[in-house]
Amino acid sequence: MTLLYPSFLWLFIPLFILFLSQKKKHLLTTIHLIILMLIVTALSRPVVKHGLQKHSIEAKDIIIALDVSYSMRAKDIHPTRYKFAKETIRSFLEENPKDNIMLIAFTTNPLLLSPPTTDHELVNMALKSLNPDYILTKGTSLQKLFQKIASMETAHKNLLLITDGGEENDLDLLTEQIRDADIALTVLALGTKQGTAIEKPDGTRLKDKENNLVVSRINPLLEKLASEVDGNYITASATPAATAKALQEELDRSEVKGEMVTKMQYLYTELYQIPLFLALLLFFMVHTRAVKYLIPFFLLLGINAEASILDTYHLDQAYKSYKVQDFNSSKKQLNKLDIPSLQSQFALANIYYKLHAYKKAIRLYSSIRSTSAAVKQRLYYNTANAYAMLKEYDKAKLYYTKALQLGYDADSQYNLQLVSFLQKKRPGLGIAHPKSQNAASSKSESQESDKESGREEDQPSSGSGSGGESKAGKKKEKKKLIMDKKQEKQPLSSKVYELINKGYIHETQPW
C-alpha cells in the first residue's frame, strides 16, 4: 500500500497536540479527533499500486533541434551559448510535462538523440550525456537538418530551432525546404550582433587558417528565415527559465494543436473509502438517535466493504508473489478472490503461461470478454504466444494476425514472421520464443518485471529481437547502465559521435 498525497499527514501533528493537551479526556472530543484523523487519512489517498496501463492523453508533438557546433561555446551569453541552451531546454520540458518531445543535435550533420516521448526524464538523460568535447565537426548546416526533419513520417512538424545560425546564407533554399516539409518554425537565436571570440580549452582564442581571430556573431539570416515562413523569432532572455517561458508563450500564441498519444500509467486500487466509511459511521453513532437502525445498515455495507478489502489484499499479495517468481503462491491468492476482475483473470492466465500450462492459459484468455480494442489485442497476442510455445504455429499465426488487425504492434509482427519461419521445420532451430506474458494487463509491465527477475535459458525472451538469451542479456545490461542513478555522467556511444562527426575533415568554412 502507498499514499498518493502523503503531505496531508502533516495535519496529524495539530490533531495529536489537541489530543495530548486535554486535561480531562472527554469521550465525545476524543471521538471527534478520531473522525478528523480518519478524514485526513482519506485525504492522503491510500492506494494499492498494481501495474502499468495504457492511457491516452492530449499532447503536442515538438521537435527540439540543438546546435552543438563549436561556435556555441562562445561566452557572449553566460556561461556559454551551449550551456544556456541546455538549461533552457530543461526548463522548457518542465513547462511542457505532457508534450511529446523529440531531441535532435546537429552540427554539419544532424543526429536523433531522443525519439518522440512524453517521458521527459529520457530527454534530459540524452541531453546530459551529450559531451561537446567529442564533437569534431565545427560548422552548422541548417540545410541538412531540414532534410532530416523532412524525411520523418509525421506530416506537420513543430520545430524549435536553438542555434546561433552558423554561416549559412541561402535564404531561398532554406525557406523552400521548410515549406515543402510543412515545418512550423520557432527560432531561439543565441548570440549577439557584435559577436565574441571563441575561447579554446587551453585558454587561447580560436583563429582561422590565416591566423585571424575568429569572431562568432548571431546570423541575421535566422530572423529573416522566421519571417519568410511565418514562424517565431526569439532571442535569449535574462535566464534560461525566462527564455523557456517566452518560448512556451510563443507556441501557445501559434495555436499548436495537440494530438492523442498513448502513455503508460500505473493502475491503482483506491482505499480512501475505508477510513471515510469509518469516519461517517462514528459520526452517525454519536449524533444520530436512530443509531440502532444505522448500525445494521452500516454493518451490511461493511460486509461488502470487507469483501472488497480482502480482494484488494489478495490481489496485492498475488502481485508481490509474482514479482519474486513464486507463481504457485500468486495463483493461490488469485483463486481466493470473491469477485474475479478482468485484471485478475489476465494475471491468472499469465501465471499459467509462466508455469508452462499453456492450454490452461489459452482457455482462460478465451474466456475473457472485453469491448476494448486494446484489451482484445493483448488477449490475441498472449494467446498466440501460448500456441507458439505449444508449436501450434498455424493457430499462433492466426492470433498474431488478429492482434495486428486491431493495430500495429512491433512484437506481434516480429513473432508472426518468426513462427512462419519456424513452421518450415528447419533443423536445429528449436521452438519460438515470443515475448512473454506477465501478471498485469499490459505488455510494458511484463518487460519491466522480466528485467527485474532475470531468465533461465528455456524461458521465452522478453524482447522482440531474435529471441536469443545472449542478445537479451546484452540489452538488459545496457539498460542498467543508462538507468543507474549512481552514474553521474552517461556518455553516448562512440557510434553516436561518429555519426555527428561524419565528414568533419572535409569542412572548408566551419565558422
N, C-alpha and C positions, 0 to 999 in steps of 0.2 A: 504494500500500500504506500502511496505517496500523496503529498499535498500540492495542489496547483498554485495556491496562494498562501504560502507559509508566513508571509509578513503579517497576516491577521493575528497570528499567535501572540504578537506583542500586546494585544488587548487583554491577555490573561494577567498581565502584571498588575494593572489597577484593580482588576477583579479580586486577585489574591490579597492585595493590600486592604481592600474593603473587608474581605472575609476575616483577615487576621486582626484588623483594627476594632472589631466588635468586642466590646467589653462583656456583653452578655449575648450568648448565641441564641438568636431568635430563629425558630424553625422556619417561619414564613420568609424572613430575609435570606436565610441560607438557601431555601428552595429557589428564590428569585435569582440569586447569584449562580446557582447551578444551571438554571434556564439560560441565563446570559452566556455562560461558558459553553453550553451546547450550541447556542446560536453562533458564537464565534468559531466553534469547530466546524459548523456547517459552512460558514463564510470562507474558511480556508480551503474548501473544496477537496475533501479526501476522495481519492480515486484508486482504482486498481489498474495499473498500466498493463496492456496486453501486447499489442504489436503494431506494426506499421500498416497503414491502409491508404489506398489511393484517394486523393481528394482534389477536386478541380477548383482552381482559383483564377481570378482575372488578373493578368499581368501584362506589362508592356515588354516587347522584345527590343532590347537595346544592345548595340554593338559598340564597345569601347575600344578605340584604336589608340595605343600609346606609342608615341615616338620615343625610341630608345637610342637614337643616333648620338654621335659624340658631342654635337652642339648642345644637347640637352644638359650637359654638365656645366654650362655657363651659370655664373652666380649673380646675374642681374636680377634674378628672383630668388629670394632667400629660402632655404640654404642653396639649392640649385634648382634649375627648371625641372629636372628629372624627379628629385625628391619631393618637390612641391606637387608635381603631377600625381605621384603615387599617393600622397596624403589626401589629395583632392578626390581621387578615385575611392579611397576607403570611406571618406565622408559621404560621397555620393551613394555608395552601397548602403550606408546607414539610412540615408534619406529615402531609399527605394527598397524596403525589405521584401516586397512581393514580386518585384520585376525580374524578368528573365534576362540575365546579363551574359554577354559573350565578351571575352577579353582577347584582343589581338595586340602583339608587339610588332613593331615594324621599324626597319632602317631602310637599306636598299631593298630588302626582302621582307615581306610580312610573314608572320607565323601565328597560328592559333594557339594560345596558351590555355584557354579555358572554354569549353563548348558552352552553349546556352544553358543556364541553370538558375534556379531560384535559391539554391544553396550558396549564399554569398561567401560562406567560410571557404569554400573551394576556390572562389575567385581571389579572395585575399591570400590564400596559400600560394596560388600560382604567381601572384604579384610579388609576394615576399621572397619567393625563391629565385626570381629573376635577378641575375648578377651582371651589371653593366661591364664589369672587368673582363668578362668572357666574350663580349661583343666586339668583333673586329671591324665590322662594316661601320663607316663613319657618315655615310650620306643618308639622305631622306628621299624616298621615292613614293610620292602620293599616287602616281600612275599605277604602280604595281599593287599598291594597297587597294585601290578602287577595282582593279582587275580581280583581285582575290575576293572581295566582297561581292562583286557581280556574279562570280561563279557559284555562290551559295544558293541553296534551293529556295529559300524564302523569297517571296515576291517583293514586298515592301520592306526596306531596311532603314531602321533608325540608327544613324551613325553619330557617335560622339567622338570627334577627332581632337586629340590632345597633342599639339605639336608646336614647334616654332616655325615650321614651313620649309626649312631647308633652302635650297637654291632653285627650286622648280619655277619655271616662268611661262609654261604653255597653258594659259588660262582656258583657251578654247577647247583643247583636248580634254582637260580635267572636267570642264563643265559638261561636255558631251558624255563622258564616262558616267558621271553622276546621274544625269537624266536618263541614260539608257538603262542603268542598273536600278532605277527607281529608288534612289537613296535620299532620305530626309536628313540633311546635314546640319549638325551643330558643331561649331568650331570653338575650342578653347585655345586661344593663341597665347603661348607662353614666351615672354621675352620683351625687350624694349626696342624702340625705334633707333636709339643711339647705339645700342648693342654693347658688347663687352668682349674682352679677350677670354680665351678658354684656358684654364689652368690645368696642366698635366699632373699626374700623380707625384712626380718628383718636384713639383713646385714651380717649374718653368712654364712659360707661356707658349702656346701652340703656334707654330709657324708653318707656312706653306713651303713648296719646293724652292721658291725663290728667296726664302728666308725672310719673307714678310710676315708681320704679325697677323694672325687670323682673328678677325672681329666678327662675332656672330650676332646678327640682328634679326628681329622678327620680320618675316617675309610679308610684305604688303599684299601679295597675291591672295593670302588667306581671306582677308576681308572682302576683296573683290569677288572671290570664288563663292563665298557665302551669299553675297548679294545677288550674283548671277542665277543661283539655283534656289532663291527664296529661302535660304537657310538662316541660322542664327550665328552671330559672331560675338564671342565673349572674351574679354581679357581677364587676367588674374586679379582677384580682389585681395584684400589685406591678408587673409588667412585661407588655408585650404577649405575649411568648413564654410566660410562665407562664399567662396568660389563654387563649392558644390551646391549650396543653396541657390545661387544665381543660375546655375545650370538647370536645376530642378524647376525653377520658375519659368525658364525659357521653354523647357519641354512641356510644361503644363499649358503655357500660352499657345504652343504649337498644336495642342489637342491631339497628341499622340495616342492612338487608340490601343486599348488593351485587348488581349485575346485570352481565351480559356486555356490554361495549361494544367497539367497533372502534377501534383506534388504529393510526396509521401508524408503522412502524418500519423502520430501514434493514436491508437484506439484505446479509449478509457471506459471503465465502468464506474459510474458516479455512485458515491456512498453518502453524499451530503443529506440524503433523505432520512438516514438513520438518526443522527443527532437532532435533526429538525423535528422528526416524529416524537422523539423522547421529550423534547422541549415543549411541544404542544400538549402532550399527554400530562406532564407535570402541571402546566398552566391550567388546564381544564379541571384537573383533580383538585387544585387549590381554590379556584374561583368559580366553580360551577356546582350548583346544588344537585343537579341531576347526574352526579358522578357515578351512581350505581348503574345508570344506563350507558354512560360513556365508557366505563371500564370494559364491559363485554365487547362493545363496538371496537375499541382500540385493540383489544386482545385478538379479535377476529382479523383486523388488519395486520396485527403483529405476526400472525401465523404465516400470511403471505410474505411479509417482510422478512421473516426468519428464513423461509424457503429461498427467497431471493438472495439473502446474505450467504446462505450455505452454498448456493450455486456459484456465487461470485468467489467464495473461498475455494471450492473445488476446482474451478476453472483456473484460478491463480496458482494453485498448487500443481495443476497439470502442466502449466507453462514452465514453472520452476523445474519440475522433473524433466521436462523435455529439453531444457537448456543444458542439463548435465547428462543428456542422452540416456536417462532412466525411462525408457519408453514404456515399460510394463507398468511402472507406478503412475505414469502420466495417463495411461489408458484406464487404469482403475479409478482415478479421480474423475475422469470424464464420464465414466459409466455411472457415477454416483449422482449426476445432475438430474434434478426432478423434471426440468423443462429444457430439453436439448435445443440449442440455438443453431443457426446456420454456421456461426463461427466455431462452436464446439464440434459440430459434425465434420466440418472441414479438418479441424485439428485431429479428430479421431481417425479419419481416413488417411491423413498424412502419417500418423503414427503406425497404422497398419502397413503403409508403404515402407517406412523405416525398418519395420520388423520383417520385411520381405514377404508379408502376407498380401501379395499384390491382388489376388482375386477378391479378398475381403475389401481392400481399398477401392477396387473398381465398383463393387456392389454399393458401397457407401457413397461414392461420388455420384453414381447413377440415381441414388435416392434423394439427393439434394435438389430442391426446386428453388428457382430464383428468376425474377423478371429482369435482373440487371445483366446487361451485356458483358460487363467486366467480370462479374462473378461466373457467368457461363463460360467465358473464355478461359478462366483459371480451371474450371471443372474439366473442360475438354483437354486442356494442356496436361493436367495431372493424370487424367485417365489415359491419355496417350503415353505418358511416361511409364505408367504401370504395365500397359500392354507391351511396350518396348522391352521392359525388364523380363517379361514372360516370353520374349522372342516372337510374339504375335504381331509381326511387322505390318500386315495388312490392316489390322484394326488400329494400330498405332498411327499409321499414315492417315487413316480416316479421321481420327480425332485431332491430329495436328492440323489437318486441313480445315476442320470445323473451327478450331481456335483461330486460324488465320482469316477465316471468313468474317469473323467478328471484329477484326482489326489487326493491323500489322504487329507482329511480335518477333523480335530477332531470334529468341531462343526456340520458338516453335518452328520458324523457318529453317534454322540450322538443324534441329532434330529431325525434321521431315526429310531433309537431304541425307542425314546420317542413316536413318532407318531404311531409306530407299537404297542406299549403298550397301548396307549390311544384308538386305533382303536377297542380294545376289549370292549370298553364302560363300564369300571368298574365304579361303582357308586362313586360319591364324588371326582373324580379326576380333573374335570374341563377341560379347553382346554389346548392345548400345548402352552408353552411359549418359542418358539425358539429365538435364538439370533436375535436382531432387526437390521433393516437397518438404514442407515444414509444418509446424503446428499452428501457424497463423493463417490468415486468409489471404495474404499477399505473398508474391514470389520474392519481393525485395527482402522481406524479413528472413526468408529461407537463406538467402545469400549471406545475410549478417550472422545468423546462428551457425551456419556451416563454417564461416571463417573463425568463429569463436571456438567451436568444438573440435575442429580438425576432422580427418577422414582416414579410413583404412583403405587399402588398395582395392578391395572388392566392392566399395561403396560407389554410388553414382557421383560423377563430377558435378561441382556446383556451377561451373562456368558453361558458356555456350561455345567453347572452343573445341579442340579435338577430343576432349574427354580424358586425356592422359593425366596421370597423377602428377608427373613431374612439372607439367605446364601449370596445373592448378596451384602447385606448391610455390612456383615462382611468382604467380600472381598474388598469392597470399602474402609472401614476403615483401613484395614491392608495396602492397597496400599498407603494410605495417610500418614501413619506413616513412611513408608520406604522412600517416596519421599520428606518428609518435610525438606526443606533446613535449617530451624531454629534449627533442632535437630542436635547437634554436634556429638553424637555417637549413632549408631543404633545397639543395642545388638541383637545377634542372639537369636532365641527362645531356651528355655530350652531343647526342643527335639533334637536340633542340637548337643548341648554339651552332651546330654545323649547318642547319637549315637557315638560320638567321644570317650567318656569315658567308653564305654561298656567294662565290664570285667576288669577295672583298678585294682580292689582289688586282682586279681589273677596274677598280674605281678610279676615274680620272679627275672628277671635281667633287670630292667628298664633302666639301663645306658649302 
